[in-house]
Amino acid sequence: KSFLGTWERFGSVVHWLNVYVYFLALITVIKTQREWLLYMRGVVLVATGVSCFALLQFLRVPFVYVSGDRLIGTLGNPAFLGSFLLLTTGITLYLYVTDSRWLRPYYFLASMLQLFVLVNTKVRTLWLVLGIIGVFVVIQTWKRTRVLRARYLQQIFKSGKSTLLFFLFSALLALALLFFCTIYLSRSRCCFKPVLYW
């Protein structure tokens, strides 16, 4: 099984050879920066379509196949959907920063939709994605607000303890909200029962 793999998990030698050949074909065929940009835009468009289908599963729309309380999208497995969205969320955030300004609202909404679907797949890759996104946001904020940050910190320390306490209270409230959302999303959604339409 380690050479050919199984349908449920993949991860075999043949699977990794296929991935290697795919990326080899990509770097052979796509040469210019414009071609890479078009390719990544296509990836984000496909990921948005898959996420919209998974959103229909979350909303229990009739005639959309639902398998339990975990979203499977068009890939048929929550782990596959989570891995796919792990990659596409990173590409979407990269395009948000580097692509033209008029496409930024689309990339923002697409990344939020992908994150929502990723949370509802209930797989462990979610925490990896949130960690990567957190590092990305901190680095981008740190780079872009160097002057504003210095002024803001000076204002905090000049205004006294009340502003500093408010800042710390806000940070603790954000952590408590994250903890509550984690507990809420990890429990079973007992009010939604799987519906079979055939």
N, C-alpha and C positions, 0 to 999 in steps of 0.2 A: 504493500500500500504506500510505502514511502516514495516509490518511483512514479507510479501512476496516480496516486491520491484517491480520494473519495469525493463524491458529488457534494457532500455536506460541507466539507472543510477545505478542500483543495490543499494548498501548501506543499505539493509534491515537487519532485525534481522537474517533471514535465511542465507543471504550471509555471515555475520560475523560469524555465527556458522560454516558454511562450511570452512571458512578460519581458524578458531580455530581448527577444526578437522584435517585439512590438516597439520598445524604446529605441532599438537600433534602426528600425524602419522610420521612426519619427525623426531622428536626427539626420537621417540620410535624405529624406524627402523635404522636410521643412528646413529652409536655409536662412531666410531673412527674418528680421525682427517683426516686420508686418505680417508675415505668414504665421509666426508664433502667436502674435496678438490675435489674429483671426481664429486660430486653433483654440486658444484659451477662451475666447468669447463663445465659440461653439460648445466647449465643455461646460461653461457656466449656463448656457441656454438649455442644454440637455439636463443638467443637474436641477435647474429650476422646474423643468417639466416633470422630472421624477419626484421632486419635492411636492409639487402641486398634486400629483396623483396620491402620494402618501398623505397629504392633507385631506383629500377626499376620504381616504380610509379612516383617518382620525375622526372626521365628522360623521362617519357611518352613512355615507350617501348610498342610496339603494343601487344595486347592480354593480357595486364595486366590491371586489373580493376582500374580506377581512379575515385575518388569521389571529385570533386571540386579542390581547391588549397591546401587543407590540407591532409597530408599523413595519411593513415589509416592502412597500413601494412596488416598483416593477421588477425588483431583483429576486423576490421570493424568500428572502432570508434577512432578518434584522441585522445580523453581523455584516453581511455583504453591503447592505444599505448604509450602515454606519461607517464602514471602511471607505466606500465610495464618497460619502459626504465629507469624510475627514479630508480627503484630497481636494474635493471641489470647493470646500469652504476656504481653504488656503489660497486656491487660485482666485476665488472671488474677491477675497480681501486684497490680494496682490493687485488685481485689476482695479479695485477701488482706489488704490493709492496711485497707480501708474497710468491708467487709461484717461481718456478725455473727461472733462468735468461734467459734461451733460449726461454722461452715463452713470455718474456716481449714485444718484437716487436708485437706479435699477440695481446696481451692485449691492447697495445697502439693504434694500428689500430682499434681494435674493439670498444674501448671507443670513439675514434674520430668519427667513423661511427655512433655509437649510439647517440652521441651529435648532429651530423649533422641532423639525422632523428628527434631527439627531437626538435631541433630548427624549423624544417619544419612541425611539427605537429601543431605549433602555439597555444599551450596551456599554461596555467599559471604555470604548474609544471616546465616548463623550468627554470624559475627564481629561484625556490627552488633548482633545480639540480645545476645550476651554482653557487649559493651561497654555497652549500655543497662542491662542487668541489673546489671552491676558498679557503674555510677554510682548506680543505684537503691538497691542494698544499702549502698553507702558513705554515701549521704545519709541513709537511714533509720537506719542504725547510729549515725551521727554525731549525729542529732537525738535519738535515744532514750537514748543512753548518755552524755550530757554529764557528769553527776556521776561515774558509774562510770569514765569515761575519765580524768578528772583524778586520781581515786584510784589507778587502775591505773598510770598513768604515774609517779606519785609512788613507788609500790611498786617499779617497775622500776628507777628511778634510785637509790632508797635501798638496794636489795638488792645492787647492785654489778654488775660486768661479766658475771658468769655468766648472770644472767637476761636481760640485754640480748643477749648472744651467742646464747642459746637462742631468743629472739624472732627475731633475724635469720636464724638457721639454719632455723627453721620457715618463714619467708617464702621463703627460697631453695629449700627443699624443695617448697613449694607451687608455685613457678614451674617447677621442674624437672618436677614431676608434670604440670602443664599442658602443658609442652612435649612430654613423652613421649606424653600422650594425643592431642595434635595430630598428632604423627608417626604414631602407631598408627592413628588414625582416617582419616588421609589415604591410607594404603596400601590396595591392593585386597584384598578378602577372598577369597583364592584358594580357600579350603576350601569356600566356599558357591557352588555353581554354580546358575544360574537353572534352574528346573524348569518345564516346560510341561505342563499337565494336560489338554490337549485333543487 
